[in-house]
C-alpha cells in the first residue's frame, strides 16, 4: 500500500501490533520468572572453584578433595576462634593455604595453619583499609583482628542481589513496556503519509559515528550481560558453553570499549550544541512528544527534541562514567584502593543496566516504533512530512519552503 495514499489510514501496521503483543507476552513471562527469583532464597557466595588438590586420598576423587579443602578453609576463616594456631586446637584436615599437601612435614596440621595464616604482600596491602572494624589479636594471621569490613558485605549484597535483580527487572520491564506500547498504540505513523520529497538530516560522518557507537554499545551490552548473568543464561547450555562464551565475553567486552569511547567523543563534538536544554523541551515533555494519539499536533522541535536530548545526554554522561569505571576495573588497584574498586564495580554495573534500558527505548523508537525514523540514520535523508511532524522548526531552518507536501 502506498505511503502517500491517505496518510495514517494508508499504512497498515497491524503486523507490528501482533508482533508487539507476542513479544509483550514473552517478556511478561520472563518478568514473572524474575520476580519469582527475586523472592527465592538469597544468593550465597560459596567457593565452587574446581581446583585439583594435590595428594588424593585413596577412595576420594580430586573434585571431592578440592571441595573439602575449600570448605575447610572457609570454616577456618569462619571459626577462627576454634581453630587457632595452637597445635592442640582442632584443625580441619585439609585446611591448607599455599602449602603443599604432599609435604611430609605438614602432617601435624599446625603447619597448614601457619601457611594459611601468612598472606602475600599484595593480599596484606589490599586488606589493610581504614574502614574496618578491628580489634586486637595475638593470632599470627594478619587479618585475625579484623572483625568486620562492613562495606564488603554491602558490596556483595549490592552486586549479587540488588543490581543483578533490579537490572534484570529494568531490562525486561522496559522490553515489556515497549512491546505493550507497540501492541496497544501501534507504530507512530506519518500522519500525512510520505510525501516522496526528502530533506538531508545526517551526513556520512554523523551516521558512521552513530553506527560505530551503536554497534560497540550492543557488543558491550551483550558481553556485559553474559558476564553478569552468564551463570543463569549459559550454564543450562553446559559447562563447556559457559567456559567458551564466558571467555569470548570477557575479551569482547574489553575490545568493544575503545570504539565506543571514540564514538562518544565524536558525537559530543558534533551534537552537544544542538542538545542544550531550551524552553521548547518543557512544552515537548508536557505533550508527551505528541506520540500518544494520532490527532492533535506534535509539539514543535528543532533538530533534536527533548526525548532525543535525554538520549544524547544519557549516552555521553552515562557512557563516560562507564568508560571511566571500566578502565579502572581493567587496571585494578592502580589508582584506587579496595573501597574505590568496590565502588567502581557497583557504579559500572548499575549504570550499565540503566543505559541498556534507556537504549532499548531509543532503538525501539528509532526503528519499529516510528514510521520513517530509521531513514535519518540509514540514508541520511528523511521525508519532508516526517520532518514537519517531528522537527518542524528544524525543517524551516534547513528547508524554508513552509508548505507541507500532501
Ligand atoms: C542499534 C540500534 C539503533 C538504532 C536503530 C538507532 C536509530 C537511530 C536513529 C534513527 C536516530 C536518528 C533520529 C533522528 O532522526 O533524529 C538515532 C540518533 C541517535 N542515536 Fe541511535 N540507534 C541505535 C542505537 C544507538 C546506540 C546504542 C546509541 C548510543 C550508545 C545511539 C545514540 C544515538 C544518539 C546520541 C542519537 C542522536 C540523538 C537522538 O536522535 O536521540 N543509538 N539513532
Boltz pocket constraint, residues with backbone or C-beta under 6 A from the ligand:
constraints:
  - pocket:
      binder: B
      contacts: [[A, 201], [A, 210], [A, 213], [A, 214], [A, 215], [A, 217], [A, 218], [A, 267], [A, 303], [A, 304], [A, 307], [A, 308], [A, 309], [A, 311], [A, 312], [A, 315], [A, 359], [A, 362], [A, 363], [A, 366], [A, 367], [A, 373], [A, 374], [A, 375], [A, 376], [A, 377]]
      max_distance: 6.0
